[in-house]
Each structure stands twice: as structure tokens, then as C-alpha cells.
Amino acid sequence: MLTIKNIEAVDTLDIRHKVMWPNKPKNYVRLANDENAIHFGLYLDMSLISIVSLFSKDNELQFRKFATLQSYQGKGYGSKLLSYCFAYAKNEGYRKIWCNARTDKSAFYKKFGLKETDTTFEKGGLQYVIMEKPL
């Protein structure tokens, strides 16, 4: 059974670390404003398998640290969680949702109607592009 629910920032750390930056110390995946964010987790039965963190500013919602455990990737679980976030953003009246996407993952985000902007950057040896979607 799939369930999506609010979780605490600390509950996101293991998946963030394993999926995004396994070769860095675990503290590398902490964000300075984690405690001010909304965090959602997707559970398959009782196991947390996908997470995302939402940050609000100026009537815009940024999703960050979106990650699904490797063995569950490509099965639609992350897509369900991201769709939930888009519905949440729309229901809460945000005017835009956006993210800093790893450029090699931008095609995935395009499926949700996100468009690449002209803003790109590098972090930790990886290339990123800001992607956004008006709501």
C-alpha cells in the first residue's frame, strides 16, 4: 500500500545521503533551513522509499532533495510523490513551483511540465539547471 505523509527533516537524511551524495559525509545533505520546510515521504507498506522537501518564498514553492531509493527508481513512485507536491502547491495557492535540477535529470522533470530556464550552475562537480512551472 502506498502512503504519502508529512515527515520530519531528520527522516529525509538517510535517503538523501544514500541516493544523492553517498560519497560525502551525511551532514552534507542537511540544509540550513530544513526545519522551516515541509517534508513529504512516500511509504510502500511501512517502508519510506521516496522523499522531497518543499521551501516557500514569495508565493513560490521550491522542491529540493527529491530522492527515491535506487531499488525503487523507474517504477513510478517518485512520480507519484512529485505529482502530490504539484497538487499541494496548486491547492495552497502558490504561483510557481521550481527546482534546481541535475541536468542529466531534466528530461524527467519536463514530463511534469517544468521548463528549463537560462540559469545553470555547478555544485559538487555536477551541472544543474533551474526548472520552473507556473501554477
Solvent accessible surface area in square Angstrom, and as a share of the most:
residue,aa,sasa,rsa
1,M,167,0.75
2,L,64,0.32
3,T,49,0.29
4,I,42,0.22
5,K,99,0.42
6,N,101,0.52
7,I,19,0.09
8,E,115,0.52
9,A,7,0.05
10,V,98,0.57
11,D,61,0.32
12,T,0,0.00
13,L,8,0.04
14,D,71,0.37
15,I,8,0.04
16,R,0,0.00
17,H,40,0.18
18,K,129,0.54
19,V,39,0.22
20,M,37,0.16
21,W,19,0.07
22,P,75,0.47
23,N,149,0.76
24,K,73,0.31
25,P,95,0.60
26,K,86,0.36
27,N,104,0.54
28,Y,73,0.28
29,V,0,0.00
30,R,126,0.46
31,L,24,0.12
32,A,120,0.93
33,N,63,0.32
34,D,8,0.04
35,E,144,0.65
36,N,130,0.66
37,A,16,0.13
38,I,49,0.25
39,H,7,0.03
40,F,5,0.02
41,G,0,0.00
42,L,1,0.00
43,Y,36,0.14
44,L,43,0.21
45,D,90,0.47
46,M,178,0.80
47,S,60,0.39
48,L,38,0.19
49,I,1,0.01
50,S,0,0.00
51,I,0,0.00
52,V,0,0.00
53,S,0,0.00
54,L,1,0.01
55,F,19,0.08
56,S,68,0.44
57,K,151,0.64
58,D,105,0.55
59,N,79,0.40
60,E,29,0.13
61,L,0,0.00
62,Q,21,0.09
63,F,4,0.02
64,R,69,0.25
65,K,18,0.08
66,F,29,0.12
67,A,5,0.04
68,T,12,0.07
69,L,38,0.19
70,Q,138,0.62
71,S,80,0.51
72,Y,60,0.23
73,Q,70,0.31
74,G,87,0.84
75,K,131,0.55
76,G,32,0.31
77,Y,38,0.14
78,G,11,0.10
79,S,34,0.22
80,K,106,0.45
81,L,0,0.00
82,L,0,0.00
83,S,56,0.36
84,Y,88,0.34
85,C,0,0.00
86,F,21,0.09
87,A,52,0.40
88,Y,50,0.19
89,A,0,0.00
90,K,137,0.58
91,N,124,0.64
92,E,105,0.47
93,G,47,0.45
94,Y,34,0.13
95,R,132,0.48
96,K,39,0.17
97,I,0,0.00
98,W,56,0.20
99,C,3,0.02
100,N,49,0.25
101,A,2,0.01
102,R,50,0.18
103,T,58,0.34
104,D,115,0.59
105,K,101,0.43
106,S,12,0.08
107,A,72,0.56
108,F,59,0.25
109,Y,21,0.08
110,K,105,0.45
111,K,147,0.62
112,F,35,0.14
113,G,30,0.29
114,L,2,0.01
115,K,141,0.60
116,E,82,0.37
117,T,38,0.22
118,D,148,0.76
119,T,69,0.40
120,T,87,0.51
121,F,72,0.30
122,E,95,0.43
123,K,74,0.31
124,G,42,0.41
125,G,61,0.59
126,L,62,0.31
127,Q,100,0.44
128,Y,19,0.07
129,V,5,0.03
130,I,38,0.19
131,M,0,0.00
132,E,51,0.23
133,K,61,0.26
134,P,102,0.64
135,L,64,0.32
